[in-house]
Amino acid sequence: MHLQLFAIVMSLFCEVIRMGSGIMQKQSAHRETSEDCQSCLECSWDNGCVRCPERFFLFLQRKGMSHHGTCLHSCPAGHYGQRGRDVNRCMKCRSLDCEQCFSRDFCTKCKPGFKLYKGKCLIHCPEGTFAHQTDCLGE
């Protein structure tokens, strides 16, 4: 009887130790990634944020062969926010000359040296327009 009770107590003690070491490992992993994961709903040791709060955008940056996610209030230059049913993502503007875009193909601000005309970034304004600051305007 005492031997069975001792075996049960030892089994429980081992389980508590095992669970405690798992918690310590998770806490240290969380501590090392906590700066990257502050705005995440779900975070991965290898990939950073994998799920964001409802109003945030998931911004994926390529790091070697993998992607690293960050949750942002707004997307960085060269990207636009695309809202989805399950996740809001930062998507890259198609045009390399575009600094900010509303959608994949509609630019709202061009990189220096380019003029904005009807959502496109051009080196020269089309016929019937003239350059004014950062835009091409109709005459």
MORA-V826473 format. One record per pair of residues at least 6 apart in sequence whose C-alpha atoms are under 6 Angstrom apart, sorted by the first residue. I is the first residue (numbers start at 1). J is the second residue. Records with the same first field share a line. If there is no record, write none. Layout:
# MORA-V826473
I: J ; J
This chain:
# MORA-V826473
37: 43
39: 71
40: 49 ; 52
41: 51 ; 52 ; 53
42: 50 ; 51
43: 49 ; 50
47: 67 ; 68
48: 68 ; 69
49: 69 ; 70
52: 71
56: 71 ; 72 ; 73
57: 71 ; 72 ; 88 ; 89 ; 90
58: 70 ; 71 ; 89 ; 90
59: 69 ; 70 ; 90
60: 67 ; 68 ; 69
61: 67 ; 68
75: 81 ; 90
77: 99 ; 100
78: 92 ; 93 ; 99 ; 100
79: 90 ; 91 ; 92 ; 93
80: 90 ; 91 ; 101 ; 102
81: 89 ; 90
82: 88 ; 89
93: 104
94: 104 ; 105
97: 110 ; 111
98: 107 ; 110 ; 111
99: 109 ; 110 ; 111
100: 107 ; 108 ; 109
101: 107 ; 108
106: 119
107: 119 ; 120
110: 121
114: 121 ; 122 ; 123
115: 121 ; 122 ; 134 ; 135 ; 136
116: 135 ; 136
117: 136
125: 136
129: 136 ; 137 ; 138 ; 139
130: 136 ; 137
